[in-house]
Amino acid sequence: MRPEVLNPLFVEATALEGVGPKLMKPLEKLGLTRVRDLAYHLPERFVTRRTVDDLDAVGEGEQVIIPLTPTEHRAPRNPGRGPYRVLAADEAGNICALTYFGRAAYTAKKLLPVGEKRWIAGRVDRYGDMLQIVHPDHVEKDASAHLARLNEPVYPLSEGLTQPRMAGLAAQALERLPELAEWIEPSQFEREGWPAWRDALVLAHKDENARARDRLAYDELLANSLALLLVRADGRRRKGQPLAGDGSLRAKLDLPFALTGAQTRSIGEIEGDLAQEAPMLRLLQGDVGAGKTVVALEAMLIANEAGKQAALLAPTEILARQHYETLRTMARPTGAEVALLTGRAKGKEREGILMGLLDGSIDILVGTHAIFQDTVAYKDLGLVVIDEQHRFGVAQRLQLAAKGKRAPHTLAMTATPIPRTLTLAQYGEMDVSRLDELPPGRQAIDTRVVAQDRMEDVVAGVVRHVGSGQQAYWVCPMVRDSEVADIAAAEARYAALKERFGDDVVMVHGQLKPEEKDANMEAFASGRAKLLVATTVIEVGVDVPSSTLMVIEQAERFGLAQLHQLRGRVGRGADKSVCLLLRGNEMSETGRKRLALMRETQDGFRIAEEDLELRGGGELLGTRQSGDAAFRIANLEQVQRLLPAAHADARLLIEGSQEDGGWQSSKRGEAARQLLYLMERDWGVQLLRGG
């Protein structure tokens, strides 16, 4: 139960002055529905301005506060089509144009009467021979009102919100902050010279205070580490069931390839974990095509040999069906019964699966989130395999783990290689196995960067490719044309390619009806369709060995990890494969480096490390755990710098020490519980005895 002292932070934002249904709409778009959210909605930057009296003293591009007197209003010849300019003079008679576009012109008429001095805050630029300020940030009658504008926060906004309104809401939220006991280890707190929690939040809204920002980032990392370590401790405290397979089913496997050293090593690590009473909690990291599915099958067969059932959870129906077909084919010689359960299973089909799980006739269940619904019960679930772990949250995994008579073993898998420095941040509660070598004979993919203006040549190449009987993917960044950016759309590209390819082309994206999406995927997988136009819905898991060409349009818009995953959809058969990265004419230096690296290497782990260097901030490798809040405060640089200390601090707190009395009884332990609720890692709190 949430500590009472935090309740004022978790009330709806409508409790604040001036927040009604109309204002809640843009706030909801930003996820700012409670007072806590507004307090943690930190400025993305600050505008530092200088007070001047004379335009001659202002440099181009400088942010200033200056007294100006309007001398003339100049409306455009065609109302609404051109800028509305107000000419204004400084004390020396120098002229500056205050320029407004669109509806803002009506504001200018009211705010800037001719002959009346106003204090203007904004950025001074040059237009032709004249200085101008486009859309002044502030216009005030009183000089004293501008003192607060010298160092002003700039918040992320959505349509319907202004900077002054957001600043006002943040100020109201900050006034409601309670005083909380300190949860950071005292020596760490003193060594860093950090402010107290409440002071840090206030300072972070006031100016570029690095220590305040670091302290808040540390809080988030500490809460995450605590929650993950509590999951680990809880798992080890629970009584699981040792699973010792006798090899009888695995001996019947008839694989058409030899296992790699990395696969053999990982299977050994998993087998060792399964033999223990404490439930396994292991992450299997494998590069694209490294053979995670075979390792997962071996693990599930060990569970079957021990008389237990196994379940594999996939993030999408497409991927679940594909896993089902692959596992059913591979497991056929063993006699293990494999079934598929998705949200689309209805009536007698669903009843039959549920009965098979309950009476134990189904050995391996593959499915989407439907497999942990309340109505799904198992005779004796011994192992849970979770594919694409980053698509699921810890809370969802715990929900599935509760399905067993005793806590089942858990094997999580990800095809997104993660830099070693970040594995702790996302999977700090898990042991890690790495598949860091590819099966022998797998050919390198010929990766080329092609300018977007050579589109006709590319299409002609695809025509030749399909004409020779081979298949191809064509990936676009978005589903529909965007009104705000020139982004290729899958639907538009599909329409254009359909004129050339007719029924040989099909389309898949996340907004299609499931039945249509599955039918199109099946048409491509079976070879009836030769060209698949798609968004990144095919990024993970889609396996069509006969497809040997991947075209990625506007490749510079994708992250490295995503490009690597998409490229991994080809090169899965015996034939040589090609990946064409179509780039726009204007590319950032980072975009250029990304595409160059894609040409240079196919090592996913190296790409992940380089991606970390290139990004320097933002989301962790472009992935978010959909069931957990992503890091909202800590940026990538802070994660790298502060996480080791936060993780060590969390471990010290949970394991306890003679000085502070340990996690359960110390004052700092109680404060840390408040932190878990504050940072919404309360699924960690639920695992505490009596928590």
C-alpha positions as CSV (number, residue, x, y, z in Angstrom):
1,M,0.0,0.0,0.0
2,R,1.3,3.4,-1.0
3,P,2.7,5.5,2.0
4,E,0.3,8.3,3.0
5,V,3.0,10.9,2.7
6,L,3.1,10.4,-1.1
7,N,-0.7,10.6,-1.6
8,P,-0.6,14.4,-2.5
9,L,1.6,13.6,-5.4
10,F,-0.7,10.9,-6.9
11,V,-3.9,13.0,-7.0
12,E,-5.2,13.9,-10.5
13,A,-3.8,17.0,-12.1
14,T,-7.3,18.4,-12.1
15,A,-6.7,19.2,-8.4
16,L,-4.4,22.0,-9.5
17,E,-5.7,25.5,-10.1
18,G,-6.8,26.2,-13.6
19,V,-6.8,22.5,-14.8
20,G,-10.1,21.4,-16.3
21,P,-11.2,18.9,-18.9
22,K,-10.0,21.2,-21.8
23,L,-6.4,21.5,-20.4
24,M,-6.3,17.8,-19.4
25,K,-6.4,16.7,-23.1
26,P,-2.9,18.1,-24.0
27,L,-1.6,17.0,-20.6
28,E,-2.8,13.5,-21.2
29,K,-0.9,13.4,-24.5
30,L,2.3,14.0,-22.6
31,G,1.3,11.5,-19.9
32,L,1.0,14.2,-17.3
33,T,-2.2,13.1,-15.5
34,R,-1.1,13.5,-11.9
35,V,0.7,16.0,-9.7
36,R,3.8,13.7,-9.6
37,D,4.0,13.6,-13.4
38,L,4.1,17.4,-13.5
39,A,6.8,17.6,-10.8
40,Y,9.0,15.2,-12.8
41,H,8.3,16.9,-16.2
42,L,11.7,18.5,-16.3
43,P,12.7,21.3,-18.6
44,E,14.6,20.1,-21.7
45,R,16.7,23.2,-21.7
46,F,16.9,26.8,-20.4
47,V,16.9,30.0,-22.3
48,T,19.4,32.4,-20.8
49,R,18.8,36.0,-21.8
50,R,20.7,39.3,-21.4
51,T,19.1,42.6,-20.6
52,V,20.1,45.4,-23.0
53,D,18.9,48.8,-23.9
54,D,20.6,49.3,-27.3
55,L,20.1,47.1,-30.4
56,D,23.7,47.9,-31.5
57,A,24.9,45.9,-28.5
58,V,23.1,42.7,-29.6
59,G,24.7,39.9,-31.5
60,E,22.8,38.0,-34.2
61,G,21.1,34.9,-32.7
62,E,21.3,36.3,-29.1
63,Q,18.5,35.9,-26.6
64,V,17.8,39.3,-25.0
65,I,15.3,41.3,-23.0
66,I,15.1,44.8,-24.4
67,P,12.7,47.8,-24.1
68,L,11.2,48.7,-27.5
69,T,8.5,51.2,-28.5
70,P,6.3,50.2,-31.5
71,T,6.3,52.8,-34.3
72,E,4.3,51.2,-37.1
73,H,2.2,48.1,-37.8
74,R,2.6,46.5,-41.3
75,A,0.0,43.9,-42.2
76,P,0.6,41.6,-45.2
77,R,-1.1,42.5,-48.5
78,N,-3.0,39.2,-48.5
79,P,-4.2,38.7,-44.9
80,G,-3.1,35.3,-43.5
81,R,-0.6,34.7,-46.3
82,G,2.4,36.7,-45.2
83,P,4.0,37.8,-41.9
84,Y,2.6,40.6,-39.8
85,R,5.4,43.0,-38.7
86,V,5.5,45.6,-36.0
87,L,8.4,48.0,-36.3
88,A,9.7,49.0,-32.9
89,A,12.5,51.4,-31.9
90,D,15.0,51.2,-29.0
91,E,16.1,54.2,-26.9
92,A,18.6,55.3,-29.6
93,G,16.1,55.1,-32.4
94,N,17.4,51.8,-33.9
95,I,14.6,49.8,-35.5
96,C,13.7,46.1,-35.1
97,A,10.8,44.2,-36.6
98,L,8.7,42.1,-34.3
99,T,7.4,39.5,-36.8
100,Y,4.3,37.3,-36.4
101,F,2.8,34.6,-38.6
102,G,-0.8,33.2,-38.8
103,R,-3.2,33.8,-36.0
104,A,-0.5,35.3,-33.8
105,A,-1.0,38.6,-35.7
106,Y,-4.1,39.2,-33.7
107,T,-2.1,39.0,-30.5
108,A,0.4,41.5,-31.9
109,K,-2.3,44.1,-32.4
110,K,-3.4,43.9,-28.8
111,L,0.0,43.6,-27.1
112,L,2.0,46.2,-29.1
113,P,0.1,49.6,-29.4
114,V,2.0,52.3,-31.3
115,G,3.9,54.7,-29.0
116,E,3.7,52.6,-25.8
117,K,7.0,51.1,-24.5
118,R,7.1,47.3,-24.0
119,W,9.7,45.0,-22.7
120,I,10.4,42.3,-25.3
121,A,12.0,38.9,-24.7
122,G,13.2,36.9,-27.7
123,R,15.9,35.9,-30.1
124,V,17.3,38.7,-32.3
125,D,18.1,37.6,-35.9
126,R,18.6,39.5,-39.2
127,Y,16.1,39.6,-42.1
128,G,17.7,41.4,-45.1
129,D,19.0,44.7,-43.7
130,M,16.8,44.7,-40.6
131,L,17.0,43.1,-37.2
132,Q,14.0,41.1,-36.3
133,I,12.5,39.0,-33.4
134,V,10.2,36.3,-34.7
135,H,7.3,35.6,-32.4
136,P,8.7,37.3,-29.2
137,D,8.6,34.9,-26.3
138,H,7.2,37.6,-23.9
139,V,5.8,41.1,-24.2
140,E,5.4,42.9,-20.9
141,K,4.4,46.4,-19.8
142,D,6.5,46.3,-16.7
143,A,10.3,45.9,-16.6
144,S,10.2,44.0,-13.3
145,A,8.0,41.3,-14.8
146,H,11.0,40.4,-17.0
147,L,13.4,39.6,-14.2
148,A,12.1,36.1,-14.1
149,R,12.7,35.7,-17.8
150,L,16.5,36.0,-17.6
151,N,16.9,32.2,-17.1
152,E,13.7,30.6,-18.3
153,P,12.9,26.8,-18.5
154,V,11.7,25.4,-21.8
155,Y,9.4,22.4,-21.3
156,P,8.4,19.7,-23.8
157,L,4.9,20.7,-24.9
158,S,1.9,19.4,-26.9
159,E,-0.6,21.4,-28.8
160,G,-2.8,23.4,-26.5
161,L,-0.1,24.1,-23.9
162,T,2.2,27.2,-23.7
163,Q,5.5,27.6,-21.8
164,P,4.1,30.0,-19.2
165,R,1.1,27.6,-18.5
166,M,3.4,24.6,-18.2
167,A,5.8,26.5,-15.9
168,G,2.8,27.5,-13.7
169,L,1.6,23.9,-13.4
170,A,5.1,22.7,-12.5
171,A,5.3,25.4,-9.9
172,Q,2.0,24.3,-8.3
173,A,3.2,20.7,-8.4
174,L,6.4,21.6,-6.7
175,E,4.6,23.4,-3.9
176,R,2.9,20.1,-3.0
177,L,6.2,18.2,-2.6
178,P,6.4,16.6,0.9
179,E,9.7,16.3,2.9
180,L,10.9,12.7,2.6
181,A,13.6,10.9,4.5
182,E,16.9,10.2,2.6
183,W,17.2,6.9,0.8
184,I,20.7,7.4,-0.7
185,E,23.6,5.8,1.1
186,P,25.1,8.6,3.3
187,S,28.7,8.4,2.1
188,Q,27.6,8.5,-1.5
189,F,25.2,11.4,-0.8
190,E,28.0,13.4,0.9
191,R,30.7,12.5,-1.7
192,E,28.6,13.8,-4.6
193,G,27.4,16.9,-2.7
194,W,23.8,16.3,-3.9
195,P,20.8,18.3,-2.7
196,A,18.0,16.6,-0.8
197,W,15.2,15.1,-2.9
198,R,12.7,18.0,-2.6
199,D,15.4,20.6,-3.2
200,A,16.8,18.7,-6.2
201,L,13.4,18.8,-8.0
202,V,12.9,22.5,-7.3
203,L,16.4,23.3,-8.5
204,A,16.0,21.1,-11.7
205,H,13.1,23.3,-12.7
206,K,15.0,26.5,-12.0
207,D,18.3,26.3,-13.9
208,E,20.9,24.0,-15.4
209,N,21.8,22.4,-12.1
210,A,23.9,19.3,-12.9
211,R,24.0,18.0,-9.3
212,A,20.2,18.2,-9.0
213,R,19.7,16.4,-12.3
214,D,22.2,13.7,-11.3
215,R,20.6,13.2,-8.0
216,L,17.2,12.7,-9.6
217,A,18.6,10.4,-12.2
218,Y,20.3,8.4,-9.4
219,D,17.0,8.1,-7.6
220,E,15.5,6.5,-10.7
221,L,18.4,4.1,-11.2
222,L,18.4,3.2,-7.6
223,A,14.7,2.4,-7.6
224,N,15.1,0.3,-10.7
225,S,18.0,-1.6,-9.3
226,L,16.2,-2.2,-6.0
227,A,13.1,-3.5,-7.8
228,L,15.1,-5.8,-10.0
229,L,17.2,-7.1,-7.1
230,L,14.0,-7.7,-5.1
231,V,12.7,-9.8,-8.0
232,R,15.9,-11.8,-7.9
233,A,15.9,-12.2,-4.1
234,D,12.2,-13.2,-4.2
235,G,12.9,-15.8,-6.8
236,R,15.7,-17.3,-4.9
237,R,13.7,-17.4,-1.7
238,R,10.8,-19.2,-3.4
239,K,10.7,-22.9,-3.6
240,G,10.8,-24.0,-7.3
241,Q,11.1,-27.4,-8.7
242,P,14.4,-28.9,-9.8
243,L,14.1,-30.2,-13.4
244,A,16.5,-32.9,-14.2
245,G,16.0,-34.2,-17.7
246,D,17.1,-37.7,-18.6
247,G,17.9,-36.8,-22.3
248,S,15.3,-39.2,-23.7
249,L,13.5,-36.5,-25.7
250,R,16.5,-34.5,-26.7
251,A,18.2,-37.7,-28.1
252,K,15.3,-38.0,-30.6
253,L,15.9,-34.5,-32.1
254,D,17.0,-34.7,-35.7
255,L,18.5,-31.3,-36.3
256,P,19.8,-30.6,-39.9
257,F,22.8,-28.7,-38.4
258,A,25.4,-28.9,-35.7
259,L,25.0,-26.7,-32.6
260,T,27.6,-23.8,-32.3
261,G,29.9,-23.6,-29.3
262,A,27.9,-20.7,-27.9
263,Q,24.6,-22.7,-28.2
264,T,26.2,-25.7,-26.4
265,R,27.6,-23.5,-23.7
266,S,24.2,-21.7,-23.2
267,I,22.3,-25.0,-23.0
268,G,24.7,-26.2,-20.4
269,E,24.2,-23.0,-18.3
270,I,20.4,-23.4,-18.6
271,E,20.5,-27.1,-17.7
272,G,22.5,-26.3,-14.6
273,D,20.0,-23.6,-13.5
274,L,17.0,-25.9,-14.1
275,A,18.5,-28.6,-11.9
276,Q,18.4,-26.2,-8.9
277,E,15.5,-25.7,-6.6
278,A,15.7,-21.9,-6.8
279,P,13.8,-20.9,-10.0
280,M,16.0,-20.0,-12.9
281,L,15.9,-16.4,-14.1
282,R,18.2,-16.2,-17.1
283,L,18.4,-14.0,-20.2
284,L,19.5,-15.5,-23.5
285,Q,21.0,-12.8,-25.7
286,G,21.5,-13.8,-29.2
287,D,22.4,-11.9,-32.3
288,V,20.1,-12.1,-35.4
289,G,20.2,-15.7,-36.7
290,A,22.3,-17.0,-33.8
291,G,19.9,-19.8,-33.0
292,K,18.0,-18.9,-29.9
293,T,14.9,-21.0,-30.8
294,V,16.9,-24.2,-30.7
295,V,18.3,-23.4,-27.3
296,A,14.8,-22.6,-26.1
297,L,13.5,-25.9,-27.5
298,E,16.3,-27.9,-25.7
299,A,15.3,-26.1,-22.4
300,M,11.6,-26.9,-22.9
301,L,12.4,-30.5,-23.7
302,I,14.4,-30.8,-20.4
303,A,11.2,-29.6,-18.6
304,N,9.1,-32.2,-20.5
305,E,11.6,-35.0,-19.7
306,A,11.1,-34.0,-16.0
307,G,7.4,-34.4,-16.4
308,K,6.6,-30.7,-16.6
309,Q,5.0,-28.4,-19.1
310,A,6.6,-25.4,-20.8
311,A,5.2,-22.2,-22.3
312,L,6.7,-19.8,-24.8
313,L,5.4,-16.2,-24.8
314,A,5.8,-14.1,-28.0
315,P,5.0,-10.4,-28.3
316,T,2.9,-10.7,-31.6
317,E,0.6,-13.2,-33.2
318,I,2.8,-13.3,-36.3
319,L,5.8,-14.3,-34.2
320,A,3.8,-16.7,-32.0
321,R,2.5,-18.6,-35.1
322,Q,6.0,-18.7,-36.6
323,H,7.5,-20.1,-33.3
324,Y,4.7,-22.7,-33.2
325,E,5.4,-23.9,-36.7
326,T,9.2,-24.0,-36.1
327,L,8.9,-25.8,-32.8
328,R,6.3,-28.2,-33.9
329,T,8.5,-29.3,-36.9
330,M,11.6,-29.6,-34.8
331,A,9.9,-31.4,-31.9
332,R,8.0,-33.8,-34.1
333,P,10.5,-36.7,-33.7
334,T,10.4,-36.4,-29.9
335,G,6.7,-36.9,-29.6
336,A,6.3,-33.7,-27.5
337,E,2.8,-32.2,-28.1
338,V,3.1,-28.5,-29.1
339,A,0.0,-26.2,-29.2
340,L,-0.7,-22.6,-30.1
341,L,-2.9,-20.2,-28.1
342,T,-3.6,-16.6,-29.2
343,G,-6.4,-14.1,-28.6
344,R,-8.0,-15.3,-31.9
345,A,-8.6,-18.9,-30.6
346,K,-12.4,-19.2,-30.0
347,G,-15.0,-21.8,-29.1
348,K,-14.1,-25.5,-29.4
349,E,-10.6,-24.8,-30.5
350,R,-9.9,-22.7,-27.4
351,E,-11.7,-25.2,-25.1
352,G,-9.6,-28.1,-26.5
353,I,-6.4,-26.2,-25.8
354,L,-7.4,-25.3,-22.2
355,M,-8.4,-28.9,-21.5
356,G,-5.1,-30.2,-22.9
357,L,-3.2,-27.8,-20.6
358,L,-5.2,-28.9,-17.6
359,D,-4.9,-32.7,-18.2
360,G,-1.2,-32.4,-19.2
361,S,-1.6,-33.8,-22.8
362,I,-0.1,-30.5,-24.1
363,D,3.7,-30.4,-23.3
364,I,4.6,-27.1,-24.9
365,L,2.3,-24.1,-25.3
366,V,3.2,-21.2,-27.6
367,G,1.2,-18.0,-27.6
368,T,0.8,-14.3,-27.1
369,H,-0.2,-12.6,-23.8
370,A,-3.4,-14.7,-24.0
371,I,-1.4,-17.5,-22.3
372,F,-1.4,-15.7,-18.9
373,Q,-5.1,-14.9,-18.8
374,D,-7.0,-16.0,-15.6
375,T,-8.9,-18.7,-17.5
376,V,-5.7,-20.4,-18.6
377,A,-4.5,-23.1,-16.1
378,Y,-1.8,-25.7,-16.4
379,K,-1.4,-29.2,-15.0
380,D,2.2,-28.5,-14.0
381,L,4.0,-25.6,-15.5
382,G,7.8,-25.9,-15.0
383,L,9.4,-23.5,-17.5
384,V,8.4,-20.2,-19.0
385,V,10.3,-18.9,-22.1
386,I,9.7,-15.2,-23.0
387,D,10.8,-14.1,-26.5
388,E,11.7,-10.5,-27.1
389,Q,11.9,-9.8,-23.4
390,H,12.0,-6.0,-23.9
391,R,8.4,-6.1,-25.2
392,F,7.2,-7.3,-21.8
393,G,7.4,-5.8,-18.4
394,V,8.6,-7.5,-15.2
395,A,5.1,-7.3,-13.8
396,Q,3.8,-9.3,-16.8
397,R,6.5,-11.9,-16.3
398,L,5.6,-12.3,-12.7
399,Q,2.0,-12.8,-13.7
400,L,2.9,-15.7,-15.9
401,A,5.3,-17.1,-13.3
402,A,2.4,-17.4,-10.8
403,K,0.7,-20.0,-13.1
404,G,2.8,-22.9,-11.8
405,K,2.2,-25.0,-8.7
406,R,5.6,-23.9,-7.6
407,A,7.4,-20.9,-9.2
408,P,8.4,-22.0,-12.7
409,H,11.9,-21.4,-14.1
410,T,12.1,-18.5,-16.5
411,L,14.2,-18.1,-19.6
412,A,13.9,-14.7,-21.3
413,M,15.3,-14.1,-24.8
414,T,16.2,-11.1,-26.8
415,A,17.5,-10.6,-30.4
416,T,18.5,-7.0,-29.6
417,P,22.1,-7.2,-28.5
418,I,22.6,-4.9,-25.5
419,P,25.9,-3.3,-24.6
420,R,27.4,-4.8,-21.4
421,T,27.2,-1.4,-19.7
422,L,23.4,-1.4,-20.1
423,T,22.6,-5.0,-19.4
424,L,22.5,-4.2,-15.7
425,A,20.0,-1.4,-16.3
426,Q,17.5,-3.6,-18.1
427,Y,18.2,-7.0,-16.8
428,G,19.9,-6.5,-13.4
429,E,17.9,-9.4,-11.8
430,M,19.0,-12.0,-14.4
431,D,21.9,-14.2,-15.1
432,V,23.0,-13.7,-18.8
433,S,23.9,-16.2,-21.5
434,R,25.3,-14.9,-24.8
435,L,25.0,-16.4,-28.3
436,D,27.9,-14.5,-29.8
437,E,28.7,-16.7,-32.8
438,L,26.6,-17.5,-35.9
439,P,26.0,-21.0,-37.3
440,P,28.6,-22.2,-39.7
441,G,27.9,-21.6,-43.4
442,R,25.7,-18.5,-42.8
443,Q,26.7,-16.0,-45.6
444,A,27.4,-12.4,-45.0
445,I,24.7,-10.0,-46.3
446,D,25.9,-7.6,-49.0
447,T,24.9,-4.2,-47.6
448,R,24.8,-1.2,-49.9
449,V,23.8,2.5,-49.3
450,V,21.9,4.0,-52.2
451,A,20.6,7.5,-52.7
452,Q,16.8,7.9,-52.6
453,D,16.9,9.7,-55.9
454,R,17.9,6.4,-57.6
455,M,14.5,5.0,-56.8
456,E,13.7,4.0,-60.3
457,D,16.9,2.0,-60.5
458,V,16.1,0.3,-57.2
459,V,12.5,-0.6,-58.3
460,A,13.9,-2.0,-61.6
461,G,16.4,-4.1,-59.6
462,V,13.5,-5.5,-57.5
463,V,11.6,-6.3,-60.7
464,R,14.6,-8.3,-61.9
465,H,15.0,-10.0,-58.5
466,V,11.3,-11.1,-58.3
467,G,11.4,-12.1,-62.0
468,S,14.1,-14.6,-61.2
469,G,11.8,-16.3,-58.7
470,Q,13.2,-14.8,-55.5
471,Q,11.4,-12.8,-52.8
472,A,12.0,-9.4,-51.3
473,Y,11.1,-7.1,-48.4
474,W,10.5,-3.3,-48.7
475,V,10.4,-1.5,-45.4
476,C,9.1,2.1,-44.8
477,P,9.3,4.2,-41.6
478,M,5.6,5.0,-41.3
479,V,2.1,3.7,-42.2
480,R,0.5,6.8,-43.6
481,D,1.9,10.0,-45.1
482,S,2.8,12.5,-42.3
483,E,1.6,16.1,-42.6
484,V,4.5,17.4,-40.6
485,A,7.4,15.6,-42.2
486,D,8.4,14.1,-45.5
487,I,8.3,10.5,-44.4
488,A,7.6,7.6,-46.7
489,A,4.4,5.7,-46.1
490,A,3.9,2.0,-46.4
491,E,0.5,2.4,-47.9
492,A,1.7,4.9,-50.6
493,R,4.7,2.8,-51.5
494,Y,2.5,-0.3,-51.6
495,A,0.1,1.4,-54.0
496,A,3.0,2.5,-56.3
497,L,4.6,-1.0,-56.3
498,K,1.3,-2.7,-56.9
499,E,1.1,-1.0,-60.3
500,R,4.4,-2.8,-61.2
501,F,3.9,-6.1,-59.4
502,G,0.2,-6.7,-59.2
503,D,-0.8,-9.6,-57.0
504,D,2.8,-10.4,-56.3
505,V,3.0,-7.7,-53.7
506,V,1.3,-7.7,-50.2
507,M,1.4,-5.3,-47.3
508,V,1.8,-5.8,-43.5
509,H,1.6,-3.1,-40.8
510,G,0.4,-2.7,-37.3
511,Q,-2.9,-1.0,-38.2
512,L,-4.2,-3.9,-40.4
513,K,-6.8,-6.2,-39.0
514,P,-5.2,-9.3,-37.6
515,E,-6.9,-11.6,-40.1
516,E,-5.7,-9.5,-43.0
517,K,-2.2,-9.2,-41.6
518,D,-1.9,-12.9,-41.0
519,A,-3.2,-13.7,-44.5
520,N,-0.7,-11.4,-46.2
521,M,2.2,-12.8,-44.1
522,E,1.1,-16.4,-44.9
523,A,0.9,-15.5,-48.6
524,F,4.5,-14.2,-48.5
525,A,5.8,-17.0,-46.3
526,S,4.3,-19.6,-48.6
527,G,5.9,-17.9,-51.7
528,R,2.5,-17.0,-53.3
529,A,3.5,-13.3,-52.9
530,K,7.0,-12.3,-54.0
531,L,7.3,-8.8,-52.4
532,L,6.3,-7.7,-48.9
533,V,5.9,-4.0,-48.2
534,A,5.9,-3.4,-44.4
535,T,6.7,-1.2,-41.5
536,T,9.0,-2.3,-38.7
537,V,6.3,-4.9,-37.7
538,I,8.6,-7.4,-39.4
539,E,11.6,-6.2,-37.4
540,V,11.7,-9.2,-35.1
541,G,11.3,-12.9,-35.8
542,V,9.8,-13.1,-39.3
543,D,11.6,-16.0,-41.0
544,V,11.3,-16.5,-44.7
545,P,14.5,-18.2,-45.9
546,S,13.7,-17.7,-49.6
547,S,13.6,-13.9,-49.3
548,T,17.1,-12.6,-50.2
549,L,16.6,-8.9,-50.8
550,M,15.8,-6.2,-48.2
551,V,15.1,-2.6,-49.2
552,I,14.9,-0.1,-46.3
553,E,13.6,3.3,-47.4
554,Q,14.8,6.4,-45.6
555,A,17.3,4.3,-43.7
556,E,18.8,7.3,-42.0
557,R,15.6,7.6,-39.9
558,F,16.1,4.2,-38.2
559,G,18.3,3.5,-35.2
560,L,21.2,1.1,-35.7
561,A,19.7,-1.6,-33.6
562,Q,16.5,-1.5,-35.7
563,L,18.5,-1.5,-39.0
564,H,20.4,-4.5,-37.8
565,Q,17.2,-6.4,-36.9
566,L,15.6,-5.6,-40.2
567,R,18.6,-6.7,-42.2
568,G,18.5,-9.9,-40.2
569,R,15.2,-10.9,-42.0
570,V,17.3,-11.9,-45.1
571,G,20.4,-14.1,-45.3
572,R,18.5,-16.9,-43.6
573,G,18.8,-19.4,-46.4
574,A,21.6,-20.8,-48.6
575,D,21.4,-18.1,-51.3
576,K,23.4,-14.8,-51.3
577,S,21.3,-11.9,-49.8
578,V,21.4,-8.1,-50.4
579,C,20.3,-5.3,-48.1
580,L,19.8,-1.8,-49.8
581,L,19.7,1.2,-47.4
582,L,18.0,4.0,-49.3
583,R,19.1,7.4,-47.9
584,G,17.8,10.9,-48.3
585,N,19.9,13.7,-49.7
586,E,20.2,15.5,-46.3
587,M,21.7,13.4,-43.6
588,S,23.1,14.3,-40.2
589,E,26.7,13.2,-39.3
590,T,25.3,10.6,-36.9
591,G,23.0,9.2,-39.7
592,R,26.0,9.0,-42.0
593,K,28.1,7.1,-39.4
594,R,25.2,4.8,-38.8
595,L,24.9,3.7,-42.4
596,A,28.7,3.5,-42.8
597,L,28.8,1.1,-39.8
598,M,26.0,-1.0,-41.3
599,R,28.1,-1.5,-44.4
600,E,31.2,-2.3,-42.3
601,T,30.0,-5.0,-39.9
602,Q,27.2,-7.5,-39.2
603,D,28.3,-8.1,-35.6
604,G,25.2,-7.1,-33.6
605,F,27.1,-6.8,-30.3
606,R,29.6,-4.4,-31.9
607,I,26.7,-2.5,-33.5
608,A,25.1,-2.2,-30.1
609,E,28.3,-0.8,-28.5
610,E,28.8,1.7,-31.4
611,D,25.1,2.7,-31.2
612,L,25.6,3.6,-27.6
613,E,28.5,5.9,-28.5
614,L,26.6,7.5,-31.4
615,R,23.4,8.1,-29.4
616,G,24.8,9.5,-26.2
617,G,21.3,9.8,-24.8
618,G,17.7,9.0,-25.3
619,E,16.1,5.6,-25.0
620,L,18.2,2.5,-24.4
621,L,18.9,1.2,-27.9
622,G,15.4,2.3,-29.1
623,T,13.7,-0.3,-26.9
624,R,11.3,0.2,-24.0
625,Q,9.9,-2.4,-21.8
626,S,6.2,-1.9,-22.5
627,G,5.1,-3.2,-19.1
628,D,7.5,-0.9,-17.2
629,A,8.1,2.8,-17.2
630,A,11.2,3.5,-19.2
631,F,13.9,5.7,-17.8
632,R,12.3,9.1,-18.0
633,I,14.8,11.1,-16.0
634,A,18.2,9.4,-16.5
635,N,19.8,9.9,-19.9
636,L,22.2,7.4,-21.4
637,E,25.3,9.2,-20.2
638,Q,23.9,9.2,-16.6
639,V,23.0,5.5,-16.9
640,Q,26.5,4.6,-17.8
641,R,28.1,6.9,-15.1
642,L,25.7,6.4,-12.2
643,L,24.3,2.9,-12.6
644,P,27.2,1.0,-11.1
645,A,27.0,3.0,-7.9
646,A,23.2,2.8,-7.7
647,H,23.3,-1.0,-8.2
648,A,25.9,-1.4,-5.5
649,D,23.9,0.9,-3.2
650,A,20.8,-1.2,-3.8
651,R,22.6,-4.5,-3.2
652,L,24.1,-3.1,0.1
653,L,20.6,-2.0,1.2
654,I,18.9,-5.3,0.4
655,E,21.6,-7.5,1.8
656,G,21.8,-5.3,4.9
657,S,24.7,-4.3,7.1
658,Q,25.3,-4.1,10.8
659,E,25.5,-0.3,10.6
660,D,22.0,0.4,9.2
661,G,20.1,-2.7,10.5
662,G,19.3,-4.1,7.1
663,W,16.6,-3.6,4.5
664,Q,13.6,-4.7,6.6
665,S,14.1,-2.6,9.8
666,S,16.3,0.4,9.0
667,K,15.1,4.0,8.5
668,R,16.8,4.0,5.1
669,G,15.0,0.8,4.1
670,E,11.7,2.5,4.9
671,A,12.7,5.6,2.9
672,A,13.7,3.2,0.0
673,R,10.2,1.7,0.0
674,Q,8.8,5.3,-0.5
675,L,11.2,5.7,-3.4
676,L,9.9,2.5,-5.1
677,Y,6.4,3.8,-4.9
678,L,7.5,7.3,-6.0
679,M,9.3,5.9,-9.0
680,E,6.4,3.5,-9.7
681,R,8.5,0.4,-9.3
682,D,6.0,-0.8,-6.7
683,W,5.9,-4.3,-8.3
684,G,9.2,-4.6,-6.4
685,V,7.5,-3.6,-3.2
686,Q,4.8,-6.3,-3.6
687,L,7.6,-8.9,-3.3
688,L,8.6,-7.8,0.2
689,R,7.4,-9.9,3.0
690,G,4.6,-7.9,4.5
691,G,5.0,-5.3,1.8
